[in-house]
């Protein structure tokens, strides 16, 4: 069993994808290899990773522009949800007003 670093294995996996596409002209195989995680690819090829991750996912580092765009998206979504809550509150408020008027009419009819 060979021992490779994640970087070395990723290079081999990329090479296998290119080989499948360009030499074998098999896009399905290339896509299948590309979709595999490094751990799956290593297991299938009988390669041991010298620096495997232990379930810790590295977060992608976002640019300032990407973060500002995401903030704008979330603010817009937040406003849409607030508008929905307000419209629901208006409907509930109208129903409560109607039921209070009916109760008052019934109470005044009993006098």
N, C-alpha and C positions, 0 to 999 in steps of 0.2 A: 504494500500500500504506500503510495507516494504521499508526502506531506508538502502542502503548498500554503502560502499566505492567501488571504482573501483577494489581494490585489493580483497575485499571480493566477489564481483560479478565475477571476473575472476576465483577465486577458485571454485565457484559454477558452472560456465560454464565448466571449466575443468572437474569437477566431473560429470557433465551431459554427456560430451563427453565419458568419461571412462565408465559410466553406459550404454550408448547406444551401445558401442562397446563390452564390456565384458559381460554384463548381458543380454541385449536384442539381442546381436549378429546382430546389424543393423548398418553396416558401412555407409550406405547412410545417415541415421539420424545423426550419429556422425559427418560425414563430413559437413552436413548442419548446425549443431549447431556450429561447429568449424569455418565455413566460416562467421558466423554472427559477426557483430561488437558488442562491449559491449552494446552500446546504443540500438541496435536492440534487443539483447537478453533481456535487462532490460525491454524494452517496451512490448515484448511478454510475459514476466513473471510477468508483473505488479509490477516492482521494480523501485524505484526512486534512482538515483545515488546521493550520498551526495557530491561528488566532480567531477561533470561532466566537461569534457573539453569543452572549448568554441571555437572549431574550430582550436585551436592551435595544430599543429602536432609536436610531439617530434621527433627530428632527432635521428636516431640510432647513437650511438657512435661507431666509427670505430677504429680498432686497427691501429697501425703504419704500420704494414705489409699490411693490406687491403688498406690503403691510398697509399702506395708505389706501390702496384699492380695496383690500379686505375690510378695513374699517368702514369705508363708504358703503360696501355691500351690506355689512351688518347693521349699520345705522338705518339704511333704507328698509331692510327687513324688519328691524325693530319698529320703525314708524308704521309700516303696514300692519304689524301685529297690534300696535296701540290703536290704530284706526278701527280694526276689527273689534277689539275690546270695547272701544267707545260706542260703536254701533250696537253691539250686544247690550251694553249698559243702557243705551237709549231705548231699545226694545223692551228690556225688562222693566225699566222705569215707566214706560207707557202702560204696560200691563198692570203694574202695581197701582198706577193712577186710576185706571179703569176699574179695578176691583175695589179701590177705596170709594170711588163714586157710587158704585153699586151698593156697597155697604151703607153709605150715607143715605141713599134713597130708601133702602129697606128700613133703616133706623127711623127716618122721618115719617114713614108710612105707619109706623106702630103707634105714634102719639095720639 
